[in-house]
Each structure stands twice: as C-alpha cells, then as structure tokens.
Amino acid sequence: MKSDIPRLMRERNIDALVIEGPDGLSASNAPFAYFVGDAHVTTGRIIITRVGPRSCTARWNATRRPRPG
C-alpha cells in the first residue's frame, strides 16, 4: 500500500524513488498507473523522497490531457 512506502524506504535505507511515466506513445507502466490512479496522464515522472523518520513527500511532473470522447 502507498501508506507503507515511508516505512519500507526507512527499513531499506532508500532516500528516493523515481517512477518514470509513459512516453506518450505507449501504455502506462504498472508502477506509474498505481500512483496516478485513474487520472488520464500521458507523460510524467513521480519522485518520492524521504523527508523525516516517518514521512515521505511526493512530487510529480506530468502532462494531463482531456479524456477522449
């Protein structure tokens, strides 16, 4: 679950996670789709960093386009 990410990052001594999104020409990959949910995002990158002992912050840069139809 997303709520487990801070704990898992701390236990494994991981400072940051970078999840690359699709390039706009192919389908989204599973990790990217998990984080953006049902939002229609064509390209992007998600960066999750450890902020403190019990928290994380997520930044994402993405291109959102209207759903077709």
Secondary structure, 3 states (H helix, E strand, C coil): CHHHHHHHHHHCCCCEEEEEEEECCCCCCHHHHHHHCCCCEEEEEEEEEECCCCCEEEEEEEEECCCCC
